[in-house]
Amino acid sequence: MPIAFVKGDIFATDDIRAYAFAANVDGSMDAGIAIAIKKRWPAMAEAFTQRCTGDEKLSAGESFVWTEGDVTLFALGVA
């Protein structure tokens, strides 16, 4: 998959089908780009929060992958 460097609103770029972003492993998604991701893909945010608070909690350095339609999101866990 090629990498695209974009200035401005990354969600306004039609040809991007995958996004990777840092997300706190507490599952809050309340800072930085995670806020925009949470608003745009609420089902992903809910699943991510469950993964961060479930029996097998997401740890820093791990990733959470979510696909909806033709878009894939990679939440990279940070402490």
C-alpha positions in Angstrom: 0.0 0.0 0.0 1.5 3.4 -1.0 1.9 6.2 1.5 0.4 9.6 0.8 1.5 12.8 2.6 -1.4 15.2 2.7 -1.7 18.8 3.9 -5.0 20.0 5.1 -8.1 17.9 5.7 -7.0 14.2 5.2 -10.6 13.1 5.1 -11.3 15.3 2.0 -8.9 13.2 0.0 -10.9 10.6 -1.9 -8.2 8.2 -2.8 -7.0 7.4 0.8 -8.4 4.1 2.0 -6.3 3.5 5.1 -5.5 5.7 8.1 -3.0 5.1 10.9 -3.1 7.1 14.1 -1.9 7.0 17.7 -4.5 6.3 20.3 -4.3 6.1 24.0 -4.7 2.6 25.3 -7.2 3.8 27.9 -9.8 3.8 25.0 -10.9 7.4 25.4 -10.1 8.7 21.9 -10.4 12.3 23.2 -7.3 14.0 21.8 -5.8 14.8 18.5 -6.9 13.1 15.3 -8.6 10.4 17.4 -11.5 12.9 18.0 -12.1 13.2 14.3 -11.9 9.4 13.8 -14.3 8.9 16.7 -16.8 11.3 15.1 -16.5 9.9 11.6 -16.5 6.2 12.6 -18.4 5.8 15.9 -18.6 2.0 15.6 -14.8 1.8 15.4 -14.5 4.1 18.5 -16.9 1.8 20.4 -15.0 -1.3 19.4 -11.7 0.3 20.3 -12.9 1.3 23.7 -14.2 -2.3 24.3 -10.8 -3.6 23.3 -9.0 -1.3 25.7 -11.2 -2.2 28.6 -11.9 -5.8 28.0 -10.2 -8.9 29.5 -7.4 -8.8 26.9 -6.6 -5.1 27.1 -4.7 -3.4 24.3 -1.2 -2.5 25.4 1.1 0.3 24.2 2.9 -0.8 21.0 0.0 -3.0 19.9 -2.4 -2.1 17.1 -6.1 -2.3 16.7 -7.4 -2.7 13.1 -10.9 -1.8 12.0 -12.4 -2.1 8.5 -15.6 -0.5 7.5 -16.6 -0.6 3.8 -13.4 0.2 1.8 -11.6 2.1 4.6 -9.3 0.5 7.1 -8.2 2.2 10.3 -5.1 1.3 12.3 -5.1 2.6 15.9 -1.6 2.4 17.2 -1.7 2.0 21.0 0.3 4.5 23.1 0.4 4.9 26.8 
